[in-house]
Each structure stands twice: as C-alpha cells, then as structure tokens.
Amino acid sequence: MSVHKLNQKKWTKDGRKWCFRTRYKDLSGKAKEYQSKLFFTKLEAQEAERIFFLELDKYRPDNNMTFKDLYLAFYEYQKDNVKETTLNTYKDRMRYMELLDNIKVKEFNLQHYEMWRKKILEYQLSNRTRNYIFKFLKTIMNYGTKWYGLNFNQIYPKMTNFTNPNEIKKEMDFWTYEEFNQFISIEEDLMFKSFFKTLYYCGLRKGEARALNWNDIDFKNNSIHINKGLSDNVNGKKYIISSPKTLTSNRTLPLPKELINDLRKLKEYAISFTNFKNEWFVFGNELPIGDDIIRRRKNNNCQKANVKQIRIHDFRHSCASLLINNGADITLVAKFLGHSKIDETLNTYSHMFKNKLNNIINLIDNLNENDKNNNDIEPYEKEKNDYEMCL
C-alpha cells in the first residue's frame, strides 16, 4: 500500500498528514514517481490514489476499471462542473449503482443490465423515479465512452425505460381561487400570509420563495425578481443558496396590489429590528423559514379552513390553473412559471386546456349558427336588414 502517514514534522498547520506515493509509467512508457498532496485522513488519501490511477487509465482501452471506479470517477469529474444540489442528487443515485460495483466495465453485458433492472424493480419506487435512476446509469456509461474509450454499442440500444401499464397516474392537485381564499382567510400571521400568497399568485417553487431577500422585492415597480433557490440538507449543510433550477427560472414578475401591500407591512416590521439588513430573508429574517414549519402551518390551516390537503408544490400548479382558466396565453404562462420550453407547460398542464379547446369549438359552432340564421332569412327581409344597417 502506497498510502502512508508522514512524520509529524511534515504535517500541515491545519493537520493534514496522509498522502500516497507511487511509481507509474506514463503514456509514453517512461517510469515516473509521484507523491500526492496531503490529506486529513487515510481514507481521503486512498480515494485520491484511486482517482489518480483512473486518470492514468483514461485513454487505455484495456483498463480493468469496475463500475464503482467509473461512477466515482464521474462524481469526481462533476465536482467542478455542476451545482452542489445536482452533485447531491448524483450522490443519492449512486447507491443504486452499487449492484454493479464489482463488475468490470469492459465486461458489462445485457445479463448484468437485466440483473440490475430486476433489482431496481424490487424497490418501492415510482416509474418516474426508476427512470431517473436509469437515466443516471446511461449518463455514467456516456461518461465512460467519452473519457475512457469504453464501448457499450452492443448493449446500449437494448436498454429501455421502465414502464408499467397498470400504474395509475397521480392526478395533479390544485386549489381554485375560491378554495385558496378560504384557506388564506384563516391565516393571521403576516409572514405566513405573504408566503402562501407569493406561492399562489406568483407560482414560485418553494425553494425560490424561501431564498428571497428584501433586495429581490422592487416596491417602486411592484415586482419581484427570482434569481436563486434554497435547498435543505445538502452535503451536511443546513441549507444552501444556489442559482435557479434553469436559466429561464431567472425571471421578474409583477406583483398584485394585495400581495405588495402585505410585503410592505412585512418589511416595515423587519426594519424595526436594529440589526436589519436588506440581505435578510423575506420569509424568516436572518434565517430562512424552515421547511417543516411551512408544512405544519399549511396542514393546520387546511384543517381549520376545511379545504383539501395539497402539497406546497401544488400551490404552483394552482397558480397555473388560475392563469390558464382566466384566459392567459400559454407563452405567458410558461414565462411566468419559468419553464424553459412551452412544451414543458403544455405537457404538465395539458388537461387544464381541455376547457379552452371546448371554448374554441363553441366559437366555431356559434359562427356556423349565425351563418345558418342569416341564410334562413327571406331575401326581401335580408335586403331590408342590410338597408337599415346602412342608415
């Protein structure tokens, strides 16, 4: 084992003392010696050594890397390329790759894949979640093809999405305008009232609303700027602030008078604290309002108001329903919600447009009916009507 602990005299000031030293041959076949930087633990040094040799093998087609080697190399590579929240998602999905840990990637075949697929089916997961995991597997394989010259041509075309014809698609929950008013009418706390109104009237994602600070509210132009999101429990941190979900999620929205007035009052209260800063969170002051607190408040209010329970994310769906059923153009709905493509809006809310399609048919029927009525008028009467219209 080339990993070892240095003499205490060589430790760094912050306590890093482990490293690895190794001899290797570069791509030209020349022998070289390498000593790594220092690490806090033996495990960190061992992991760094593994990554070092994976990098050496990157362009060698006969490398003996296992699937575990491959997905760890993928994770290491992505550390400098994706947001921390995305990296956390990768870390969560890596546990479903452990079934393939000891299989050499160059020997990976259809039987291995079918074994993995059957095991994933045993987990109590929705098909949607299974397909996210399946997509992650293909992403790792694509990484191996690009950076390690691995060939999956024989198996890749035979890998298919998870399907379940018997799975009943969950209906999307949302509140009507009347139901939301019934819900909000029993809320007496100004912060919670403003928070729930922001979700409902602006269609914000929960993380977008929780990340808002007072710099994001433009009281002069009565608008709100969404430029970040908040996530809980990422890599051991209580919460992190990151860029929005997509580029189009970065948006500025007008605020209704009722909501802007509530936010003015809420800021007046926040300013009363001597250490107030505009960087404070709109909903929570120095710290963002807690996820569990929001959920409990919503659940209690639903019971008191006698309205059906919906998820916090369903406030966003309720906003979409409010816009669509009051004649908002689909392009504007997509922009309002921060969707990257109109297709995303249509695919998500296509059922809400059924009434609009009926309205179009009614419009055509009315035109046909009017045309028929005009044709049924006697010629003399028609000429008389036309003459009277000209007067």
N, C-alpha and C positions, 0 to 999 in steps of 0.2 A: 504494500500500500504506500503510495507516494504522498499521502496526506499526513502532515505532522504538525506538532506544536513547537513554536520557536522558543528559544531561550528567553527568559523574562526581560532581559536587557533589550531585546529586539521588538518587544510588544509596542504597539502604538499607544498614544496617550489616552485614547478612548477605549483601550482594552482589546483590540483586535490582535490575535496571536496565532491563528491557524492559517496554513497555506498548503499548497500542493506543489511538488517539484517533479518534473518528468522529462524523460528523453523521448524524442519522436523524430520521424522523418517527414520532411515537408513534401510537397507535391513533386518536387524535382528529385526526391530520393536522398537529399542531403540530411545528415544527422544533426539534430539541434537539441539544446537543453532549454527548459522554460521553468521559471518559478513564478507563481501567481502572486497577486496582491494578497494582503492579509484579510482574514475574516474573523468574526466573533466566535463562531462555533465550528466544530469538526464537520457537522452536517452541511453547513454552508460551503465549506471548502470542498467536500466530496461532490456536492451538486455542481459547483463551478468546474471541477475537474471533468465531470460527465459532459457538461456543455462544451468544454474546450475540445474534447475528442470528437464530439458530434460536429463541431465546426470543421475540424480537420477532415472528417469523412464526407463532408458536404458534396464533393464532386467525385467521390469514388463509388462507382456503381456496385461494387461487391461488398459494401459495408454491411455489417451484421446488426444494425440497429433494430431494436424491438419497437413495438408500438408505443411503449412507455417512453422510450428515448425520443420518439418522434413527437408525441404530443407535449412533452416537456420542452423540447427544442422550440416547438411552435409557440408555447406560452412565453418562453424567454424572449423570443423574437418580437412578440407582440407588445412587450412591456413598454417599448418606446414608440409604438405605432397606434395605439388605441387609448380611449379614455379609461380611467380607473374603473368606472362602472362596467364597461364592456369586459375589461380584464377579469373583474369579479364574476361576471357571467360565464366566461370561459372556465374559470376555476371551478365553478359549480358543476359545469357539464363534464369536466374531466373525470369525475368519479364514475360516469357511465362508460368511460373508455377503459377502465381498469380490467374489464373482462378480457381485453386483448393484450394486456400488459406484456406477457412473455412470448408473444408470437413475433417472430422475425418479420419485419415489414415486407421483405422481398419474397417471403413465402406465403403471404396473406392471400387466401383464395376464397371462393364462393362459400365453401363449407364453414370457414371461420366467420364469414359475414352472417350466414344463416344462424349459426350458433349465437352470435351476438344479438341478432334481431329477435330471436325467440326469448332470450333473457330479458331484453327491453320490454317485450310484451307482458312479462310477468309482473312488472312494476305497475302499481295503480296510478297510471298517468293518462291524461287525455291524449288523443291522437295528435293534437296540436303540439303538445309538449314533446311527444315522441319524435315528431318531425323536426322540431328544433334541435334535438339531440342528433338525429340523423344528418341534418344539415351540418352540424358541427363536425361529425365524423368525416364528411366529404371535404370540409374545409381543411382539416388536418391532412387528408390524403392529397389535396391540391397543393398544400404547402410542401409535402414530401416530393411531389413531382417537380415542382418549380426549383427547390433548393437542393434536393439530393438526387435528382435524376431517377426517382423511383417510377416504376411502370405499373399502372393499375388498369391498363386498357382491357384486359380480359374480364375483369370483374365490375368495373365502374358502370358499364351500360346495363348491367343486370341488377343493380341496386335501385330499389324503388321506394317511394314514400310509404309510410304506414297508412292503411285505410281501414275503416270499419263501417260497413254499410248499415250496421244496426245501431250505431251511435246516434243518439238524438241530440241535435244541435241545440245548445242552450239559447233560449230566447233572450234578446237584449232587453234589459230593464231600463226604464226611464220614467220620469215624472212628467205629467202635463203641467202647464202653467198653474192651473188651479191646485194641483197637488203640492207643488213647490210652495205656493203661497200659504197653504195650510200648514206645511212643515215649518216655514220660516216665521210664521206668526207667533209661535210659542217660544222662540228664541229671544231671550232678554239681554244676553251678553253681547256688547257691540262688536267685539273682536270675532266671535264665532258667527254672528250675523253677517258681518262683512266677508268673512272667509267663505261661507256657504254661498253667498250671493255672487262672489267672484267666480267660484266654480260653475255656478249655474248660468250666469249671464255671459261669461267670457269663455266658457268651455275649456278652462285650463286643466292640465294634468295636475294631479295632487302635488307632485314634486316641483312643478313650475310655480304653483301658488305658495308653497311653503318657502321657496327660495327668494320670494320677492322682498326687496328692501325699499325704503322710502325714496331712494333715488330713482326707482323704476316707475313711480307714480308722478305723472305730469298734471298738476292741478290747474295749470294755466290753460292747457289744451284738453283737459278732461280725458286723458288717455293713460294707458298702462303699457309698459314695454316688457316683453318676455324675452329674456336673454340668457337664462340659466335654469338649472334644475337641481333639486336636492334629493339625495339618496341616503338611506339609513344603513348602518352596519356594513360598511364596505371595508374589507381587509382590516377588520378590528377597530375601525374608526366609528365614532358615534354617528357622524354624518359627514358627507362631503358635498361640496358645491361644484358642479361641472357645467359644461356647455349644454344647450338644449339637445333633445333627442335627435333632431335633424336640423339641417341648415334653415329649412322653411319654418321650423318651430320658433326661430328668432323672429318675432313679429311685434307690431304695435297695434293695439286695439282701442277703439273709443269706448268710453265708459258711460253707462246710463246715469241719468241725474241722481236717481235714488242711491246708487252704489257710490258715486263720487262724493255725495253728501255724507254718507256713513264713513267713508275713508277720511274725509276732512276731520270729522269728530274724533276718529280713532287716532289720527296724528296729533291733534290738539292734546289728547290725553297722554300720548307718548312723550311729547315735548315737555310735559310737566315734570318729568324725571330730570334731575340735574345733570346726569351724565349722558343724556340723549345724543345720538348721532344718526345722521341720515342713512348710515350703513346698517342700522338696526333692521331686524326683520319686521315686515309689516304685521305679520301674524306671529307674535311671540316675543317681540322686543330684542333683547341681547341674544337669545337663543331661539331657534325656530320652534314653533308649536309641535308637540310630539304626535307621532302617528297614532299611537294607542289612544291618546286623549281625544283626537279628532274622531276616531271610530266610535268610542264610547259615547261621545256627545251626540253624534249622528244617530246612533241606535236609540238612545234615550229620547231624543226629540221625535223620532218616528213613532215610538210608543205613545208619547204624550199627545202627538198631533193625530194619531190614528191613521197614519198613511203607511203604505207598504215599505218594507225594508229594501233599500237598494245599496249597492256598493258606492264608495266615494267616487270611483271612476265612472259610475253611471250618471253622475252629475254632468259629465262631459257629453255623454250620449243624450241626456235630457236637453242640453243646450243645442245640440244638432237637431233634435226633434223640434224644438221651439223655432229655430231658424227655418227649417225645411217646410214645416206646416204653416208658416206665415209668409210663404212665397219667396224666400231668399234664393238667389241664383246659386246653383251648385258650385260655380267657380268661387264665389264669395264665401260660401260655407267652407270649402277646402282651405281657403286662405285664412279664414277666421280661426279654424281649428289647428292650423299649422301643418296640414298634410302636405307631403312633398309632391303628390300627384292627385289629380282629380279622381283617377281610378280608385285610389285608396278610399276616398269619400264615398264613391258610388258603391264599391264592394261592401263597405261597412254598413252603409245606411240605405241600401237599395230598397229594402222593404218599406222604408218611410216615404219613398217616392211613388208608391202604388196609387195613393190618392191623387197625386199630381197627374199621373197617367190617365186616371178616370176623368179628371177635370178637362184634359185635352180632348178626350172622346166626347164629353158633354159639349165642349165648344164646337166640335165638328157637327154633332147632332143638331145643335141649335142653328148653325149655319144652314144645314140641309133643310131643317124645318121651316126656316124663314124663306128659303128659296121656293119650297113647295107651296107655302102660303101665297107667295107672290104669283106663282103660276096658276093658282086656283081662282084668282080674281078675274072677273069678266073683262074683256078688252076695253069696253067703254069705261068701266069703273077704274081700270088701271090708268087709262089716259086722263081721266078726270083727276085721279090722285096725283099723277105726275104734274098736271097743270096747276093744281092747288099748291103743290110743293114749290113751284117756281114763283108763286105770288109773294 
